[in-house]
Amino acid sequence: MPSYKTIIIDDDVWPHFNRASFDQDKLVSLCDYQYGLYWSADKTLTLFRRDLRDDSVQRLRFPDYVLTINPKDGHRNTVVGISPADGRLHMSWDHHNNDLRYTKSRAGFLTSPPDEISLTDFEPQQPLTEGAPQRVTYPRFFNDSDDNLFFIYRTGSSGSGDSVLSRYDAQAGTWHLIATCLFSKEGVYPPWEDSDSRNAYLHDVLFDREGNLHITWVYREAGKSWASNHDLHYAWSSDSGLTWRNNEGLQIADVSNGDPIALDDPGIAVWNIPVYSWLMNQCAMTIDSRNRIHVATFHMPEPFVPDTLEHNPPDAVVDRLRVYHYWRDGSGTWHSSGPLEDAGRTLEHGRQRRPNIVGGENNHVSIYEATSVGYRSHTASETDAYTEWTSAAMTGTEFAGSDAGKHDRRLLRDRGILSFTGEQTGTEGRTIFAVLDFDQLSS
């Protein structure tokens, strides 16, 4: 088991969720501080700032931002973003088909950090842009290779939704819409009863070192069940999201002219994974040092059609779910590593949960997942084309969870520290919210 450090952020938080796989940036670091959001025990939005020099933690409650709409709804995530050019921290929280909740700090908050953080450091809640589509779910901040900040979210519902993409202008302190419909819900999909509506569920949205923007996703045909998820899809953009190309480099979309990515665009489905494979949505993607795309997800090796369709597969077959690694080589060819077999995994570890994937030195990749008895990792190398995997325990049983929380991408890039959030059970049934730091990836 690798050595790791646990930093307790709060010893009493809202127990139903504070981590989700779709929180693309749950943690973000700049200079000597790490920032993140969570829901306190009384359901109040709370910001924390961790000093990376001594691991001291400051917390700031936002008393006006409280979970009120179905507070056990695990979609109501919290995300942070940064715009280093003007030193602002950006925050978004509490969504499941409701109006956007967003605010940002004053300029210089990150680059000239105060000794103590306070509510006066933050502007009131505000719209991102006037006229932007609402019914927001799954907001995500992400940065390009020049540290420009972007924001994406779904508008609409599971099985019938579009995606909205925006870019922040740090000089003006304002946001500008790139696309109100990046992914269209239109088109007919015969394998799911001629479904005529869907939504794209993103893994991650990431820029590579050359400034190209990459996205991978699955389509969901019906909100009632993830049995309707299908196929691994891929597209990329060389102009920060205005136009999009398929795996072969052919332009398939121009959102500036109202032409979104659509189901029938050629060359976007890069791996056939049929409906009823119980393919999970919103898992994970990373880009290695050679700008190769890696995706970690899970599904059944063979489709399974239940007698009665429910949201989840029947309990009797959930043990058929397996982690898969998909990757794109330098020539644009996609490969599959999977199903990954973990000899150390037992029934005690619980059902399969969403994994995360990170790149390491010498183009190793590591997939980590939360189980009922702690975190586990799976590591492979390009030397054998990612066909041989080593699995190991990362933590003891003190940590458990439903999904693997996304890591602090900047801390891994700049300092080689794998840092992500975890939860423990404290005294009197309290839930402890913590950050876990690993000095190196498990191998």
N, C-alpha and C positions, 0 to 999 in steps of 0.2 A: 504494500500500500504506500503510495507517495506521501511525503510530508506536506502538510498544508496548514494555513493559519486561518483561524476563525475570528472575525470581528463582529461582535454583537452590535447591531444597530438599534434595536429596541426589543425589550424582553416581554412586551405585551402588545400584540398587533391583531388586526382583524383576521380571524382564523381561516376564512373560507377561500381566500386567494390573495396573494401578493406577488405571484410570479406567473408568467404565462409565456408560452413559446413564441407568441406573436408580439411580445414586447421586444422589438428588434434592438432598441437601445434602452435597456432598463438601468444600466450603469454607464456613466461616461466620465472620463478623466481629462483634466487640463491642468498643466503646471503641477502643482503639488497637492491637488485636491481631486477627490472622486465624488460624484453627485448621483443621487437616485431618489426615487419617490416610492412611497408605500402608503397603505391605509392603516391608521392607528386602531387600537382596540375599540375606540368609540366611533370608528368609520370616518375619521377626519383625514383629509389629504395631508401628508407630511413629507417635507423635503429633508434629506440629510446631506451633510457635507462631511466627508471623511478626510482628515489630513493624512496623506500618504507617508509623511515623515515620521509620525508617531502613533498613527491609527486612532487618534482622538476623533470623536464624532460630535457634531452639532446637529440639532434637529430643529425644524421650523414648521409649526402647524399653521394651516390655512383654515381658520374657523368658518369661513364662508363656503368652503368646498367640502361637502359631506355626502357620503353615499346615502341616497334616499330612495332611489328607484331599484327595487329588487336587489338589495345589497349582497345577496348570495350568488348573484349572477357573475360567473367567472369571466365573462367577456369584458367587464368594466376595469380595464387595465390602466396602467399609468406609464407614461413614457417621457423621456427627457431628450433634449437635443442641444447642441451648442453652435454658436456662430462666432468663432474666434476673432474674426475681423472687427467686430464691435464689442466683443466680450460679453455677450448675452447668453443666458441660460433660457431655454424654451421648454415649456411644460404642456402636456395634454393629458386628460384623465376622464374616466367615467363615461364610457360610451357603449351603447348597444341600440343602434337605430334611433339616436336622439341627436339634438343639435350639438355642434362642436363646442367643446370646452378647451380653451387655450389661453395661455398668457406667456409673458416673457419678463425677464429681469431688466433692470436698468442697464445701460451700456457700461462696460467696464467691470461688471460684477465678477466675471471670471478672470479677467486679465489683471485687475487691480483688486484682489479679493479683500473684503472687509474683515476685521478681526472677528466680528460676530455678525451672522446673517440675521436679517429681520424682514418683516413684512414690507417695510419701506423700500426694500431693494426690488420690489416687484410691482409691475403695472397691474391695473385691474383686469379681470377677465375680459376678453375682446374677441371679435371675429378675426379669423385668419385673413380673409379677403372678403370684401363686400360681394354678395351674390354667389358665393361658393355653394355648391350643393350640400345639403345637410343629410339627416338620417345617417349619422357617422358611426362606423365601427372599425376597429383595428387601426388606429392611427400609428404612424411610424415616422420618426425622424431619421435621416441619414445624411452623410457628408460625402462630397466628391474628393478627388485627390488634391484639390486646392482648398479644401475645408469650407467650400460653399455648402450651405444647409438646404436640404430638401425635406418635403413632407408629403406623405401619401396616406390615403385612407379609402376604405370602401364606403360607398353610398348605396343605399338599398339594403337588401336582405340576402340571407343565405339562399342560393339557388336563383337569385334574381337581383344582381347588383353590378354597378360599374365602379371604377376607381378614379379618384381625383388626385392629381399630382401638382405640387406647387414648389416654387423656388424662392428663397429668401434673399432680399437685397440688403446687405449689411450696411451699405452706405446710406441708404434711405430709411432703413429700419422697417421695411414693409415687405409683404409677400406678394407674389405674382403667380397667377394660375398658368400652368403649362398645359394641363388637360383636365377638362371636367368629365371626360370619359376616356380613360386610357385603355381599359378593357371593356368591350361591348358585351352586353348580355344577350345579344341577338344571335340567331342561327338555329338550325334544327339538328338534333343529335339522335339519330335513329336507334342506337343501342339502348337508350333509356326512354322507351315509349315515345319516340319522336319529340323529346323535350325541346321546347322552343325558348327556354330562358335558363340562364345560369349565372354564376359569378366565378371570378378567378380568385382562388385562395393562394396567396403568395407564400413562398418559403422565406427568402430574404431578398432585399433589394440593395445591391452593392455596386459601387464603382471599383474598377480595377486600377492599377498603377498608371495606366496610360490614359485614364480619363473616360473610358467606356463604361456605360451603365448596363448591368446585367440583371435579369429577372428570371426566376423559375417559378412555376406554379402548377397547380392541378385545377381542373374545372369541377365545379359542384353543380349537378343538374337539379337537385331537389333538396330543399332545406331539411326535410323530414328525416333524411338518413345520409350518413357519409358513405353508404354503399354506392351512392351515385357519383362519387369522386372517380376521376379517371385520368390516366396518362400523365407523364412528366412532360411539361412544356417549357420552352426556352426562347427568349428573344433578347436582343441587345441594342443599345443606342450609342451612337458616336457623338450626338449633339445634345446630351443631357436630357433626353426624353422627348424631343420634338418628333423625330422620326425613328422608326424601329425596323430592325432587320431580323430575319430568321436565322436558323443555324448555318445555312449556306451563305449568308451575307446578303441575301436579296431583300430589298425594302418591302415591308408588308404593311406598314402603317405610317401615317403622317397626321399626328393629332392636331397640329397647327392648322390643318385644313379639314378637321372634322372626320378623319379616317382613323378610328381606333383599331387596336388589335382585336381580331375576331376569331371565332371558332373555326371558320373555314379558311383562314389564312394558311397558305402552304408552308410546310417545313417548320412549324412551331411545336408539333408533337414529336419529341425526340426519343421517347421510350414508351412502347405500348404497355399500358397497365389497365386492363379492362374494368368496367363497372363490376361491382360485387367482389372486387379484390380487397375491399375495405382498406383502400389507400387513404392514409391520413393526410389531412390538409395542414398547412402552416407549420411545417417542420423547419428545416435549417439548410443553409447554403454557406459556403465559404469559397474564397478565391485564393489559390496558392501563389507562390512567388513567380510562377511562370504564367500567371493569368489564366490558369485552368480552373474550370468550375467544378465544385464538388457539392453534392446534395446528399443529405441524410434524411430518410423517411422510414415509414414502416407500412407493411401491408401483408396479405396472405400470399403464399407462393402460387396458389391456384384460387380462382374465384369460388365463392361459396354463396349460394342463393338460399336464404332461409325460407321456411314455410310461410312465416308471417314477417313482413318487413317492419323493423323497428329502427330507431335512431342508431343503436349500437348492434354489433353482431351478437348472436346468442352466447351466453356464458360458456356453453359447451364447446365453443370453437375459438374462443379468444386466444387460447394458447397456440393457435396457428399463426398468429401475427408475428412477423419477423422484421428486424431492422435491415434496410438495404442502403447501400452506398452507390450512387451514380456519379460518374465523372466524365468530363469532356477533355479529350486530349488536344495536343497542339494543332492537329489537322482538322479538328471539329468533329471527330468521331466520338460517340458516347459509348460508355462501357458500364456494366453492372457488376458490383461486388456484393453478392448476396444470394440467398439470405445469410446474414451473419449468424453463425452458431456460437453461442457462449456456453462453454462447458461448465462454467461456474455458476450459471443462472439456474435457480430452482423455483418451485412453486411459491416459495416464501418471498421471492422478489416481486410477486404480483404481476398484474397484466402489463403488456407493453405500453410504454408512454412515449410522448414525443421526445426525440433526442436533439442534441445540438452537435454541430461539427466545427472543428477549428483546425487550422493549419499549423504545423510545427516546423522545426528545422529540417533541412534536407528533404523538404516536401513530404514529410510524414503527414498523415491526417489522423486526428483523434475524434471519435464520436463518444459523447458521454450522455448518460441518461440517469434519471432519478428512478429508484425502485423503492419498494416498501421497506427495505433494510439498508438504504444508503445509495450513494452514487457509484456507478460502474463506468469504466471506460473501455473503448475498443480502438486499437491503434494499428495502422498499416503503413507500408512504405511504397513509394513508386518503384523501388527496386524490383519487386515482384508484381508490379501493376496492380497493387492494392488487392491482391487475392488472398494473402495470408494475414490474419488478424489475431492480435494478442489482447485478451480481455482480462481485466483486473478490477478489484475493488478500489475505489478512490477514497471513500470515507467509511466510517463505522455506521452502526445502526442509528446513531443520534440524528442523522439526516434522512429524511424521506420527502417525497413530494409527488405531485401528479405529472409534471413536465420538467424537462431540463431547462432552467433559466438561461437566457442569452447572456453572453459574456461581455465584459468591458473591452471593446475592440481596440481602443487606443492604448489601453494599458498593456494588452498582449503585444501590440505592434511596437510600442516604444520601450517597454521594460521587460518583455518576455514573461509577464505574469498573467496567468489564466485566473480571472476573477469573475465570479458570478454569485447570485443570491441563492440562499437556501433557508429552510425553516426547520426549527427544532420544537419539540414539545417541552415546555417549561413546567415549573411547579404550578399546582392547582389547575392544570389543564391549559395554561397559557401557551400562546404560540410565540416563539422567539424568531425574529427576523434578523438574518445575519448575512455577511459577505464572506465567501470562502476564497482564499488566495492560494494558488498552486504556483510554485516557482518554475516548474516545467511541466510539459504535458506528460500524461501517463504513457508508459511504453511497456 
